[in-house]
Amino acid sequence: MGNTFIAILIIAAMIATVIALVRGIIAFLRTSQAELNDQQAGPSQSSLKQNRMMLARITFQAVAVLFVALLLLMNSGK
């Protein structure tokens, strides 16, 4: 029962990782040349979204790795 629940959590974290990755790539592709050449103070909205998606992807990857480690620890004693 516990292994199944953790496996579901691993799959959910993997799906969330892929979604964050795709959203970050889309934000990157939508960056226009005008935004890149703009000399305004501070980062653009596109850059902020790219950074948020990168942080979300890294977080979801870390959660997935932790769940895999937990699953391996639970099964190592059997």
ABEGO torsion letter per residue (X at the ends): XAAAAAAAAAAAAAAAAAAAAAAAAAAAAABBAAAAABABBEBBAAAAAAAAAAAAAAAAAAAAAAAAAAAAAAAAAX
